[in-house]
Amino acid sequence: MKFVDLNLRVQIGKNQKRVAEELVKRAAELGYSSIAVPIPIEATQEEIQDLEKMSNNNDLDLIKRLDLTPTSVTELFRSLSLWRRKREVTAVYCDSKSIARYAARDHRVDLISFSSPDPKRRFFDSASAELASNASAALGVDMAPLLTSSGFLRVRLMSSLRKEVSIAKKFHVPIVISSGTGDTYLLRGPQDLACLARLFDLDHQTAIKALSDAPSKIVERNREKLSPNYVAPGVFIVRRGENCQDV
């Protein structure tokens, strides 16, 4: 089974290279086969190539991720139009109900996530789940906040996650568990994260799928779409040229 961390928050750039190398190496040691790293739009090709080299040196498949934190639906639409095809996975951190609903129904969005532990600032309800189910979007769960929070804040976060996971299951929305950390000391192996998922009532088997099958399917689907030979779902160019009669 191949495990995927779909949100390893590696900082790229020359000043961050040593820390990045440690984090990538640790991910490999913990048993991940693939890592998705949020890559800023302003990142240079040289920085991306350095990250690819780090990943290859540790036998990791690098997935280029786009993180969006829009303040309006208009901003989200514009960002998706401009940058979606520049990355292999797109995650939207929703800070309003309107953004959550739009992200849930837009086929260009892969992950719907929420950064606030406040239940009033998390907008994954039945309506959003139904839209996400039809559009093939997944509920993204970052585990780092569970490790760093404590007391009432942690209790409130677990309560929110229980509700969201329950809704996702009801509407058959895929769940993706990721580390969501850029700190080697907070990074956990897949089995450890699967055990932690019990805190918000996610059974072990479903949690394992959320760390393997669910993220793998997203990446596979998007890489097909980003292929120059992709035409439409199930339709690919197998040969180019003026005469294709021999195909």
Buried (B, 14 or more C-beta within 10 A) or exposed (E): EBBBBBBBBBBBEEEBBEBBBBBBBBBBEBBBBBBBBBBEEEBEEEBBEBBBEBBEEBEBBBBBBBBBBBEEBEEBBEBBEEBBBEBBBBBBBBBBBEBBBBBBBBEBBBBBBBEBBEBEEBBBBEBBBBBBBEBBBBBBBBBBBBBEBEEEEBEBBBEBBBBBBEBBBEBEBBBBBBBBBBBBEBBBBBBBBBEBBEBBBBEEEBBBBBBBBBBBBBBEBBEEBBEEEEEEEEEEEEEEEEEEEEE
